[in-house]
Amino acid sequence: MKKHVFIPVAMLFLAQYSFTQSTIRTETTGIVFGSGTEDMHIQHLGQDVSIYFRNGTSSSGGAHLQLNSSGELELTHRASAPLLFKTAGNERMRIDPIGHIGIGQSNPTARIDLEFSSSNYAEAGARITAPQMFSASQTLPLISDPDLFVIRRRSGTAFKPYMHVKSNGLVGIGTETPDAHFHIVDDNGTDVDAHIEGFTLIDGSQASLLLGSETGASHGEWGIEHNASAGGLNFWKPFGATTGGGNYHLFIKDNGKVSIGLDPTLASTFNGSYKLYVADGIMTEKVRVAIKTSADWMDVVFEDSYDLMPLDEVEQYIDENKHLPGVPSADDVVSEGIDIAEMDATLLKKIEELTLYMIELKQENEAIKKELKELKGE
């Protein structure tokens, strides 16, 4: 039956063949077209039925279009030359003698070598489209979470996963079971698993970089996000973190101001023109505060031109304002805070003024002692 079906198809295939300069003969293996060294055979050998094109008398040349005993259709090229596929007179694909496949590439150097000319720049280089859905009613065997595209390396009888693209759009690097749109699995503890050069944009409404899920925290231990509503970069603890979730542990405002442990959405958080705002205090071994110029310090008190306020005026000021002149009040400190360098300079000024008052008192005391001695005739 296979022979009876194949030969009419072959005859249709040869309908355009010109016999004006050829001969037709029959052999034990089938029908031969051609009188020279370039023959075309329709053969039936055992259970194999084929159309055989022979280039020359050598059996090593030529090509077969064959329906073999297993029911498989074969196209075989025996010569050491590429197999070409053309449409509209132009080459579209070729397979070279060692199995490299070239599409738009006449000298392929890879298993699949795809190249597009400048006239085809608008076309997709490669496209894979999955079925609309995978369900139990499909005619093909149901596969749970099937692969759409796979790159892997053989390791003995097993395979090492390099890249898997699932039908649901999840992509895995180093894993066959990605659980996110892009999932990279650590391949070697001493190697870098992801290296991105140039600009990298994490976009979306409050899109976050989550760190530390190896602790068992469902969303990691820390999150970093740009919070557009608060206007800055937020370091936060996701829900499920082992030490508990929380927001605004560290916040860098778009204008460069930084807060620690404060809510950046409150108007009072960034009150003033300062750069760092901290809740609950700071503990440090050393603090060095710089001043811009010597004019910000208070050695001017000892200049001859300095106008020292008389003590009776100081007393009157204290009675009226309940704090020293030139020193901020308690209410001012609560609402505005203090500048450490400025406050140190202010306190130094008061110490220097106090020193001048003591020198004046000493001089007055010495003068009184002298007058007493003169009165006593000493």
Beta strands, then each sheet from edge to edge (+ up, - down):
strand 1: 24-27
strand 2: 30-33
strand 3: 38-45
strand 4: 48-55
strand 5: 63-67
strand 6: 73-77
strand 7: 83-87
strand 8: 90-95
strand 9: 101-103
strand 10: 112-114
strand 11: 147-155
strand 12: 158-166
strand 13: 171-173
strand 14: 182-184
strand 15: 208-211
strand 16: 222-227
strand 17: 232-237
strand 18: 246-253
strand 19: 258-260
strand 20: 276-278
sheet 1: 1+ 2- 3+ 4- 5+ 6-
sheet 2: 7+ 8- 9+ 10+
sheet 3: 11+ 12- 13+ 14+
sheet 4: 15+ 16- 17+ 18- 19+ 20+
end
